[in-house]
């Protein structure tokens, strides 16, 4: 980078043909003044940037902290929503399981009642059949007894004849 001092100390060769040395010197003096002013301003800005930068650092950190806090708050809210949704889903699953359990119990009660009714009907049929068999057996015994009596009477009659 060219410094203002480089401009002030620059010497050009003197030639017989060319630019007017006074005009070149005047232009270089003007250039030197403008460049020196710009150069000094630039140095001041760099110093100010260095001074401003540390003060900007806390603002950047503060913004970063705020962003982190917002992120944390959002994450906590999302976690709470997830927990609430999971609790609601668990409650729904439990309620559904209870309803299914009640339906199964009701179905089992109905089946038990039907089986009990069937058992009673079978017991009644058994008793009816038992009674019929008894009556048939009594009737058979009576017939056998009558046949024996008739056979004895036949024998007596034959013996009497």
Phi, psi and omega in degrees: 000140180276132179261163177301327179295323178299321180291317183295327185263001182289129177245138177253152178289146178268125177234159183284329179249138177150211183275160179286125181301325179294317180294318178297315180297318179296316180297317180294322177297316178296315179299319180299313182297312181296317182292322179296318178298312179297320181297316180294318178299318180297318178297319180296318179297319178297318178295317180296321177300317179294323179287319182288324184303312178299325179287333177286333181302312178299324177297318179296317178295319179298316177297320179296317178298316179298318179297317178298317179299315178297318179297316178297317179298317178296319179295319178297317179297318179296321178296318178296318178297318179296317178298315181296318179295319179295320179295318179296318179295319178297318179297318179296319179296317179297315179299317179297318179296321178297316179298316179296321178297318178296319178297318179296315178298316180297318178297318179295321178297317179297315180297319178298315179299315180298318179294322177297318179296319178296319178297316178299317179297318179295321178296319178296317178297320179300312180298319179297314179296320180298315179296317180298315179298318178301313181297319178296318179295317177299318180295319178296316179298318178298317178297317179297317178297316180296318179296321177295315180297317180295320180294320178295316180296322178296316179295318179295318180294317177294322178290327179281341183272000000 
